[in-house]
Amino acid sequence: MKKRLLAATAAVALASPLAMANSSPVMFSSLNGFNAPDANAVGGVRLAVLHGKVGEVKGVDFPLLGMSETNTTTGVNFGLMFGGSKVNQQMTGVSFGLFNWMPGQTTGANVSAVNITNNVKGLNFGAVNYSQGMTVADVAFASVSKSSNFQLGFFNMTDKIDGVQIGLINCADNGFFKCFPIVNFAK
């Protein structure tokens, strides 16, 4: 498994410089805006320790013992040992970690203990999902959103459900009932 992950990471690192000529294929980031090499974009692999911040990542981002922060990410965020990710504007891909904080737009999946999102065209999967915007699907022990198509968990709450909520407690302002056990859907 480790050999496959290393081979995939190396392939992305080698192929990405062709697509992003003005970026670094490999980067190490840490506190106080430290990036080695000094660039604002990564087209390959980045390791962020404690708090690494860069404008753009296309490839694989590994936050370690803290948070990786970008404006845009296309690819995979893979948190290692208490690592989490924050993408401020646009995330396209999959984000794994202790937490995912996505205040912009997400297309893909957020898989972590806690997902704090805005608009998600895809899946939020975790212990707790909190979204200030619209989500397509939330699967968690507890999910809270402004608007959702589908929620599955013990506790589900949204202002507007477009599809169905399945769980122990399901609350939706536009629901068949405002709060109802087992299943709730739009009136």
Backbone as CSV, one residue per row, in Angstrom:
resi,resn,N_x,N_y,N_z,CA_x,CA_y,CA_z,C_x,C_y,C_z
1,MET,0.822,-1.186,0.000,0.000,0.000,0.000,0.868,1.252,0.000
2,LYS,1.901,1.280,0.852,2.786,2.439,0.905,3.530,2.622,-0.409
3,LYS,3.942,1.520,-1.022,4.658,1.609,-2.293,3.754,2.170,-3.379
4,ARG,2.493,1.771,-3.378,1.550,2.292,-4.377,1.318,3.777,-4.177
5,LEU,1.155,4.209,-2.910,0.953,5.615,-2.612,2.172,6.439,-3.024
6,LEU,3.365,5.938,-2.736,4.584,6.637,-3.136,4.718,6.693,-4.652
7,ALA,4.375,5.620,-5.345,4.445,5.600,-6.806,3.453,6.581,-7.410
8,ALA,2.229,6.631,-6.866,1.224,7.575,-7.367,1.653,9.008,-7.102
9,THR,2.195,9.262,-5.915,2.672,10.600,-5.571,3.810,11.025,-6.494
10,ALA,4.740,10.130,-6.758,5.851,10.437,-7.666,5.349,10.707,-9.081
11,ALA,4.382,9.936,-9.536,3.832,10.139,-10.882,3.171,11.505,-11.005
12,VAL,2.401,11.902,-9.966,1.770,13.219,-9.972,2.831,14.310,-9.956
13,ALA,3.856,14.131,-9.141,4.922,15.124,-9.039,5.670,15.295,-10.357
14,LEU,5.892,14.219,-11.072,6.612,14.294,-12.335,5.750,14.820,-13.472
15,ALA,4.472,14.477,-13.493,3.590,14.891,-14.574,3.094,16.322,-14.410
16,SER,2.880,16.762,-13.184,2.288,18.060,-12.937,3.118,19.247,-13.400
17,PRO,4.454,19.236,-13.365,5.193,20.392,-13.833,4.911,20.720,-15.298
18,LEU,4.547,19.730,-16.073,4.212,19.991,-17.467,2.945,20.826,-17.562
19,ALA,2.002,20.601,-16.651,0.742,21.324,-16.670,0.850,22.683,-15.981
20,MET,1.750,22.832,-15.032,1.873,24.081,-14.273,3.331,24.558,-14.293
21,ALA,3.720,25.213,-15.362,5.106,25.623,-15.543,5.564,26.633,-14.495
22,ASN,4.675,27.459,-13.951,5.049,28.484,-12.980,4.844,28.039,-11.535
23,SER,4.900,26.757,-11.287,4.715,26.259,-9.934,5.840,25.303,-9.580
24,SER,5.835,24.909,-8.324,6.832,23.966,-7.844,6.247,22.558,-7.866
25,PRO,7.012,21.574,-8.307,6.484,20.209,-8.318,6.428,19.585,-6.925
26,VAL,7.272,20.044,-6.017,7.316,19.524,-4.651,7.527,20.707,-3.719
27,MET,6.817,20.722,-2.573,6.958,21.848,-1.645,6.821,21.378,-0.207
28,PHE,7.560,22.042,0.682,7.416,21.896,2.122,6.941,23.238,2.653
29,SER,5.850,23.236,3.434,5.302,24.468,4.006,5.191,24.343,5.510
30,SER,5.355,25.483,6.187,5.190,25.502,7.633,4.760,26.888,8.090
31,LEU,4.993,27.196,9.349,4.531,28.423,9.987,5.070,29.692,9.325
32,ASN,4.365,30.789,9.552,4.769,32.130,9.106,4.987,32.236,7.609
33,GLY,4.201,31.511,6.823,4.297,31.599,5.366,5.541,30.981,4.773
34,PHE,6.217,30.106,5.518,7.424,29.472,5.012,7.065,28.416,3.977
35,ASN,7.565,28.570,2.759,7.405,27.600,1.680,8.768,27.344,1.053
36,ALA,9.145,26.087,0.939,10.406,25.741,0.283,10.101,24.732,-0.828
37,PRO,10.347,25.139,-2.069,10.838,26.424,-2.545,9.785,27.521,-2.389
38,ASP,10.256,28.767,-2.506,9.399,29.933,-2.336,8.545,30.126,-3.587
39,ALA,7.325,29.573,-3.556,6.387,29.683,-4.667,4.986,29.767,-4.083
40,ASN,4.025,30.193,-4.898,2.647,30.305,-4.434,1.749,29.233,-5.034
41,ALA,2.325,28.315,-5.802,1.538,27.241,-6.413,2.352,25.949,-6.410
42,VAL,1.625,24.842,-6.287,2.248,23.523,-6.300,1.539,22.691,-7.360
43,GLY,2.313,22.096,-8.234,1.779,21.185,-9.235,2.393,19.825,-9.012
44,GLY,2.015,19.171,-7.942,2.615,17.882,-7.588,2.278,17.495,-6.178
45,VAL,3.263,17.593,-5.279,3.100,17.131,-3.896,3.555,18.210,-2.927
46,ARG,2.763,18.416,-1.864,3.136,19.374,-0.826,2.940,18.739,0.536
47,LEU,3.894,18.971,1.429,3.795,18.575,2.826,3.691,19.850,3.646
48,ALA,2.589,19.993,4.390,2.380,21.162,5.248,2.419,20.702,6.701
49,VAL,3.370,21.238,7.470,3.524,20.872,8.874,3.105,22.059,9.740
50,LEU,2.270,21.816,10.721,1.687,22.785,11.645,0.695,23.697,10.915
51,HIS,1.153,24.683,10.146,0.247,25.499,9.327,0.991,25.956,8.079
52,GLY,0.677,25.315,6.972,1.264,25.698,5.702,0.226,26.386,4.844
53,LYS,0.634,27.475,4.174,-0.306,28.243,3.363,0.314,28.518,1.999
54,VAL,-0.488,28.236,0.955,-0.059,28.485,-0.414,-1.316,28.794,-1.226
55,GLY,-1.171,29.488,-2.343,-2.317,29.890,-3.146,-3.037,28.737,-3.818
56,GLU,-2.267,27.834,-4.459,-2.898,26.782,-5.256,-2.135,25.472,-5.157
57,VAL,-2.881,24.374,-5.066,-2.305,23.037,-5.130,-3.066,22.246,-6.189
58,LYS,-2.307,21.685,-7.119,-2.848,20.723,-8.084,-2.030,19.465,-7.892
59,GLY,-2.652,18.472,-7.263,-1.935,17.241,-6.954,-2.340,16.723,-5.600
60,VAL,-1.348,16.409,-4.776,-1.597,15.827,-3.459,-1.038,16.756,-2.382
61,ASP,-1.863,17.040,-1.385,-1.480,17.908,-0.275,-1.549,17.079,1.004
62,PHE,-0.428,17.018,1.732,-0.351,16.241,2.974,-0.199,17.175,4.168
63,PRO,-1.299,17.527,4.880,-1.151,18.268,6.125,-0.735,17.306,7.250
64,LEU,0.236,17.719,8.052,0.765,16.901,9.138,0.735,17.707,10.430
65,LEU,0.079,17.179,11.452,0.025,17.831,12.771,-0.434,19.282,12.689
66,GLY,-1.458,19.550,11.923,-1.957,20.908,11.812,-2.798,21.076,10.574
67,MET,-2.723,22.274,9.993,-3.619,22.623,8.897,-2.872,23.046,7.645
68,SER,-3.344,22.534,6.536,-2.907,22.980,5.225,-3.950,23.972,4.730
69,GLU,-3.519,25.154,4.299,-4.448,26.172,3.807,-4.096,26.565,2.386
70,THR,-5.112,26.567,1.517,-4.944,26.992,0.133,-6.148,27.842,-0.269
71,ASN,-6.010,28.539,-1.396,-7.177,29.202,-1.974,-7.921,28.233,-2.882
72,THR,-7.174,27.501,-3.716,-7.786,26.494,-4.582,-6.972,25.205,-4.519
73,THR,-7.695,24.096,-4.546,-7.059,22.785,-4.570,-7.786,21.915,-5.580
74,THR,-7.001,21.273,-6.439,-7.524,20.278,-7.366,-6.713,19.019,-7.125
75,GLY,-7.359,17.986,-6.597,-6.644,16.754,-6.287,-7.088,16.174,-4.971
76,VAL,-6.109,15.835,-4.134,-6.388,15.142,-2.881,-5.695,15.847,-1.724
77,ASN,-6.461,16.117,-0.663,-5.904,16.506,0.635,-5.915,15.241,1.476
78,PHE,-4.758,14.879,2.004,-4.660,13.639,2.778,-3.969,13.946,4.094
79,GLY,-4.779,14.212,5.130,-4.244,14.567,6.440,-3.534,13.412,7.113
80,LEU,-2.340,13.689,7.612,-1.535,12.706,8.331,-1.437,13.125,9.795
81,MET,-1.598,12.200,10.709,-1.426,12.467,12.146,-2.003,13.823,12.566
82,PHE,-3.301,13.891,12.726,-4.010,15.078,13.179,-3.931,16.222,12.175
83,GLY,-3.857,15.902,10.902,-3.817,16.915,9.856,-5.208,17.225,9.336
84,GLY,-5.414,18.487,8.981,-6.676,18.939,8.414,-6.436,19.942,7.316
85,SER,-7.495,20.255,6.576,-7.358,21.125,5.413,-8.364,22.257,5.430
86,LYS,-7.914,23.415,4.950,-8.786,24.566,4.720,-8.564,25.016,3.285
87,VAL,-9.651,25.057,2.511,-9.600,25.561,1.138,-10.571,26.728,1.073
88,ASN,-10.043,27.928,0.837,-10.826,29.156,0.954,-11.798,29.411,-0.194
89,GLN,-11.440,29.004,-1.421,-12.286,29.350,-2.566,-12.871,28.141,-3.278
90,GLN,-12.047,27.239,-3.797,-12.541,26.133,-4.613,-11.749,24.861,-4.357
91,MET,-12.469,23.802,-3.959,-11.874,22.479,-3.786,-12.523,21.545,-4.789
92,THR,-11.703,20.897,-5.609,-12.194,19.895,-6.544,-11.396,18.630,-6.295
93,GLY,-12.057,17.605,-5.793,-11.373,16.356,-5.476,-11.889,15.755,-4.196
94,VAL,-10.978,15.153,-3.442,-11.330,14.485,-2.192,-10.415,15.001,-1.084
95,SER,-11.014,15.244,0.069,-10.258,15.740,1.204,-10.471,14.811,2.398
96,PHE,-9.377,14.172,2.856,-9.383,13.285,4.014,-8.602,13.955,5.135
97,GLY,-9.023,13.760,6.376,-8.236,14.300,7.476,-9.020,14.324,8.768
98,LEU,-8.417,14.912,9.786,-9.087,15.066,11.071,-10.252,16.047,10.924
99,PHE,-10.026,17.129,10.157,-11.081,18.106,9.885,-10.898,18.662,8.481
100,ASN,-12.009,19.110,7.910,-12.012,19.814,6.636,-12.802,21.098,6.819
101,TRP,-12.183,22.208,6.475,-12.813,23.521,6.596,-12.815,24.108,5.201
102,MET,-13.992,24.140,4.569,-14.125,24.546,3.177,-15.126,25.696,3.059
103,PRO,-14.695,26.962,3.280,-15.636,28.078,3.224,-16.085,28.449,1.805
104,GLY,-15.445,27.907,0.791,-15.824,28.205,-0.595,-16.707,27.122,-1.175
105,GLN,-16.407,26.743,-2.403,-17.161,25.727,-3.129,-16.382,24.418,-3.132
106,THR,-17.083,23.302,-2.945,-16.463,21.984,-3.005,-17.184,21.139,-4.037
107,THR,-16.406,20.523,-4.927,-16.941,19.535,-5.859,-16.160,18.263,-5.603
108,GLY,-16.832,17.278,-5.018,-16.150,16.039,-4.656,-16.615,15.542,-3.315
109,ALA,-15.678,15.161,-2.458,-16.030,14.584,-1.159,-15.140,15.126,-0.052
110,ASN,-15.751,15.330,1.102,-15.049,15.670,2.338,-15.252,14.509,3.297
111,VAL,-14.156,13.883,3.696,-14.223,12.719,4.588,-13.331,13.016,5.787
112,SER,-13.964,13.270,6.937,-13.180,13.572,8.139,-14.072,13.471,9.365
113,ALA,-13.491,13.673,10.527,-14.278,13.680,11.758,-15.236,14.866,11.757
114,VAL,-14.747,16.048,11.353,-15.566,17.255,11.316,-15.389,17.934,9.961
115,ASN,-16.517,18.183,9.286,-16.526,18.918,8.027,-17.297,20.216,8.221
116,ILE,-16.617,21.341,8.032,-17.263,22.648,8.086,-17.182,23.200,6.670
117,THR,-18.352,23.321,6.019,-18.373,23.633,4.589,-19.333,24.764,4.271
118,ASN,-19.321,25.139,2.999,-20.280,26.109,2.484,-21.164,25.375,1.483
119,ASN,-20.834,25.407,0.216,-21.595,24.695,-0.806,-20.819,23.461,-1.241
120,VAL,-21.501,22.309,-1.247,-20.837,21.045,-1.586,-21.639,20.317,-2.659
121,LYS,-21.015,20.165,-3.827,-21.580,19.322,-4.882,-20.889,17.983,-4.748
122,GLY,-21.419,17.148,-3.879,-20.799,15.866,-3.592,-21.219,15.381,-2.226
123,LEU,-20.277,14.776,-1.506,-20.563,14.104,-0.238,-19.755,14.690,0.907
124,ASN,-20.431,14.930,2.022,-19.786,15.184,3.310,-19.978,13.928,4.141
125,PHE,-18.876,13.311,4.575,-18.945,12.087,5.372,-18.085,12.288,6.606
126,GLY,-18.686,12.219,7.791,-17.907,12.413,9.007,-18.724,12.173,10.248
127,ALA,-18.173,12.489,11.391,-18.918,12.417,12.642,-19.875,13.601,12.740
128,VAL,-19.377,14.802,12.339,-20.188,16.022,12.352,-19.985,16.755,11.029
129,ASN,-21.098,17.102,10.395,-21.081,17.922,9.182,-21.856,19.202,9.468
130,TYR,-21.233,20.361,9.206,-21.902,21.647,9.369,-21.685,22.442,8.097
131,SER,-22.784,22.853,7.460,-22.670,23.595,6.207,-23.511,24.858,6.248
132,GLN,-22.910,25.973,5.835,-23.622,27.248,5.777,-24.344,27.427,4.449
133,GLY,-24.184,26.498,3.534,-24.807,26.606,2.226,-25.565,25.345,1.875
134,MET,-25.506,24.989,0.596,-26.226,23.841,0.058,-25.311,22.631,-0.032
135,THR,-25.826,21.470,0.371,-25.080,20.222,0.237,-25.922,19.219,-0.550
136,VAL,-25.249,18.349,-1.276,-25.958,17.294,-1.992,-26.236,16.132,-1.050
137,ALA,-25.207,15.653,-0.330,-25.398,14.510,0.568,-24.538,14.669,1.813
138,ASP,-25.164,14.454,2.978,-24.481,14.487,4.266,-24.704,13.154,4.964
139,VAL,-23.611,12.502,5.365,-23.701,11.258,6.124,-22.831,11.454,7.366
140,ALA,-23.468,11.413,8.553,-22.730,11.658,9.802,-23.610,11.307,10.992
141,PHE,-23.023,11.316,12.187,-23.828,11.205,13.395,-24.742,12.423,13.497
142,ALA,-24.189,13.617,13.183,-24.976,14.851,13.209,-24.635,15.690,11.991
143,SER,-25.679,16.127,11.278,-25.508,16.995,10.109,-26.424,18.197,10.243
144,VAL,-25.854,19.392,10.044,-26.608,20.636,10.076,-26.249,21.407,8.818
145,SER,-27.278,21.861,8.071,-27.007,22.614,6.846,-28.100,23.640,6.598
146,LYS,-27.804,24.578,5.725,-28.792,25.563,5.295,-29.800,24.889,4.365
147,SER,-29.283,24.070,3.437,-30.108,23.376,2.460,-29.422,22.071,2.086
148,SER,-30.209,21.004,1.884,-29.616,19.720,1.553,-30.568,18.884,0.707
149,ASN,-29.992,18.008,-0.116,-30.782,17.039,-0.869,-31.009,15.773,-0.050
150,PHE,-29.972,15.339,0.697,-30.039,14.064,1.410,-29.205,14.134,2.684
151,GLN,-29.784,13.678,3.785,-29.058,13.589,5.048,-29.331,12.232,5.685
152,LEU,-28.261,11.579,6.152,-28.361,10.292,6.828,-27.529,10.364,8.094
153,GLY,-28.150,10.095,9.248,-27.410,10.126,10.504,-28.351,10.022,11.686
154,PHE,-27.819,10.129,12.899,-28.658,10.103,14.094,-29.464,11.389,14.212
155,PHE,-28.795,12.545,13.972,-29.462,13.850,14.052,-29.204,14.611,12.759
156,ASN,-30.278,15.013,12.100,-30.183,15.774,10.854,-31.027,17.028,10.983
157,MET,-30.450,18.174,10.574,-31.191,19.428,10.644,-30.825,20.303,9.442
158,THR,-31.854,20.861,8.802,-31.640,21.773,7.689,-32.801,22.753,7.614
159,ASP,-32.559,23.930,7.045,-33.649,24.865,6.813,-34.536,24.344,5.685
160,LYS,-33.882,23.762,4.655,-34.623,23.317,3.471,-34.116,21.953,3.016
161,ILE,-35.004,20.974,3.029,-34.670,19.655,2.494,-35.331,19.525,1.122
162,ASP,-34.518,19.146,0.132,-35.055,18.942,-1.216,-35.369,17.473,-1.466
163,GLY,-34.766,16.583,-0.693,-34.963,15.149,-0.864,-35.496,14.532,0.406
164,VAL,-34.624,13.799,1.100,-35.060,13.052,2.278,-33.998,13.097,3.384
165,GLN,-34.479,13.037,4.620,-33.631,12.884,5.797,-33.971,11.539,6.426
166,ILE,-32.940,10.780,6.780,-33.139,9.491,7.432,-32.288,9.481,8.690
167,GLY,-32.923,9.290,9.850,-32.182,9.281,11.102,-33.094,9.195,12.299
168,LEU,-32.498,9.244,13.482,-33.257,9.179,14.716,-34.098,10.443,14.903
169,ILE,-33.489,11.607,14.661,-34.193,12.892,14.731,-33.885,13.647,13.445
170,ASN,-34.943,14.070,12.748,-34.809,14.777,11.469,-35.615,16.061,11.532
171,CYS,-34.952,17.197,11.393,-35.623,18.486,11.455,-35.368,19.261,10.166
172,ALA,-36.460,19.778,9.574,-36.371,20.609,8.377,-37.504,21.626,8.428
173,ASP,-37.171,22.906,8.220,-38.199,23.946,8.262,-39.309,23.681,7.247
174,ASN,-38.953,23.100,6.103,-39.952,22.820,5.067,-40.348,21.342,5.051
175,GLY,-40.064,20.625,6.117,-40.322,19.188,6.167,-41.789,18.842,6.303
176,PHE,-42.108,17.602,6.019,-43.459,17.081,6.200,-43.916,17.389,7.623
177,PHE,-43.044,17.157,8.572,-43.171,17.667,9.931,-41.890,18.446,10.221
178,LYS,-41.990,19.468,11.048,-40.797,20.267,11.360,-39.687,19.378,11.929
179,CYS,-40.002,18.480,12.826,-39.080,17.465,13.341,-39.836,16.145,13.404
180,PHE,-39.177,15.100,12.920,-39.850,13.801,12.879,-38.798,12.705,12.958
181,PRO,-39.095,11.606,13.684,-38.131,10.507,13.763,-38.135,9.644,12.494
182,ILE,-37.087,8.935,12.293,-36.853,7.948,11.229,-36.727,8.582,9.848
183,VAL,-37.729,9.263,9.337,-37.652,9.850,7.998,-38.445,11.162,7.925
184,ASN,-37.922,12.103,7.170,-38.588,13.383,6.932,-38.280,13.809,5.511
185,PHE,-39.202,14.521,4.902,-39.039,14.976,3.519,-39.816,16.255,3.335
186,ALA,-39.600,16.943,2.222,-40.273,18.231,1.957,-41.768,18.038,1.800
187,LYS,-42.534,19.048,2.274,-43.991,18.974,2.114,-44.368,19.143,0.671
